[in-house]
């Protein structure tokens, strides 16, 4: 009898143990974004993307137990964003849908015959019922009214969506709506092409004025706590090319305006040379006006993205976080008394949280990665975070520890590996970083195929865990899937990426200025060739966007080293891509630069391309024109180089449909299996 019971248990348990973890399981996480907090109550809210199905969740004190609000059920590619609580905390205002392209077309990756729009909704916290209010974006709550943007102009409506009307007409576009503390006035950015102004609109009498108009680009307005002054960034206009190093520029400055009379004073001007070109952080605004009347802003004076403070009257700037590290996500407490940010200080390929009031304090440390810190109205701090084997979730930060408040998901963490940090030195002496994924349980003398992954951007940094951007959260999962499938994977943080300082980011002759980062590609190849577990004759490449560019460049220049590649919406000719971002770009007007950009592109070296490649692209790509893949494939056909293709009609650059991520990665794995293993 005991033997029979044992056999029955064995039969029941065996299928579970034998079940293989596949791509579907590794992509089965729920990715949180848009974490926001109430400024005066214990409420937080966020968006979760569960395999393409996006919904809004919220939690409130004291237990902060998550509750799903919206009930969307389809992987339809319609994003949810720009969350804000109503003043009475009975609802959340949010935006559904993506932004239009230059032709006014909204993302429609499902090829819906009734194309979606970008619309503003309100969802009730108790019932979960949602109501569409109006087309538009960037909703800002002013009492019982909602201000928002529609077709580049400012509008206002009631919270039920009625009585919508345009606030004012002004030449150019309107953006960055900022309501004054007493809600009597609205500051905004008035974009006019090569210059922009800070505008001020008075609700009482409908008057409009522009603060200290110049030929420069004014942006990022922030109100003083008493509403009597506005500070903003002033950046001189400079014509420049994209995807080339910009190590300095005409110095940016910070201007403070007296709202009552419009008089301004410049309270800070960057020094010439290093740090003169403004470097953005990930924040709602680039300037923070504190309760003690100092202005906090990012500056690369020492060659790293640090935070500085300066008195609102002007004076010597004070560095907040010195050292060889970079700040990325920054937010401010509701009372403006503290600043929260993450950086890679002391942990180069991870990011941890810090707080600053008058002193700097580290809030988190260890093997996790944290980003997007927020504080609610009770003083509690929350963030998003991940680990090497655990996808991102919402965490509470308390006494140096992190506690997940989101529901534990059935995720195959044990099937994933913990990547190792590695360094490589290129032929010109530049040191690059990477993360090495080695499969579990390799046999003693076994040598396996390997792939190099290139991130896009190129202003990106892959880390020792799941990434804070959805695109690279997927890419990290794919690298884990390849490692689980028996490949050694090297994720390369090549020069021109972020996290390692200005000198590395603005590397000489990178990108369209000479492709110097290709030396890092060769260093990565040498690293793998010398790895005892790698079969040097079976190395492949894969990446998207800028990573697709390096994949194509590697196959075109060195098919002798790289035996196969997966090129996802990659650059073929820098001149075409630059024109996509800057329509006025005319390569005939800059022949020397245009030739250098051409020579730095895969198009210039196609005759050397011999290795097979899988090309993947969505044809509504707003970053890398779809024509880049069309022309690349045309040349491959002329050269009789084997390629396969996977096209997603109406899909954008960062795929909106989970189904398309799955199909792309499933096809990539299958392609590598056939070209690197058979």
Buried (B, 14 or more C-beta within 10 A) or exposed (E): EEEEEEEEEEEEEEEEEEEEBBBEBBBBBBBBBBBBBBBEBBBBBBBBBBBBBBBBBBBBBEEBEBEEBBEBEEBBBBBBBBBBBBBEBEBBBBBBBBEBEEEEEBBBBBEEEEEBBBBBBBBBBEEBEBEEBBBBBBBBBBEEBBBBBBEEBBBBBEBEBEEBEEBBEBEBBBBBBBBBEEEEBBBBBBBEEEBBBBBBBBBEEEEBEEBBBBEBBBBBBBBBBEBBBBBBBBBBBEEEBBBBBBBBBBBBBBBBBBBEEEEBBEBBBBEEEBBBBBBEBBBEBBBBBBEEBBBBBBBBBBBBBBBBBBBBEBEEBEEBBEEEBBBBBBBBBBBBBBBBBBBBBEBBBBBBBBBBEEEBEEBBBEEBBBBBBBBBBBEBBBBBBBBBBBBBBBBBBEEEEBEEBBEEEEBBEEBBBEBEBBEBBBEEEBEBBBBBBBBEEBEEEEBBBBBBBBBBBBEBBBBBBBBBBBBBBBBBBBBBBBBBBBBBBBBBBBBBBBBBBBBBBBBBBBBBBBBBBBBBBBBBBBBBBEBEBBBBEBBBBBBBBBBBBBBBBBBBBBBEBBBBBBBBBBBBBBBBBBBBEEEEBEBEEBEEBBEBBBBBBBBBBBEBBBBBBBBBBBBBBBBBBBBBBBBBBEBBEEEEBEBBBBEBEBBBBBBBBBBBBBBBBBBBBEBBBEBBEE
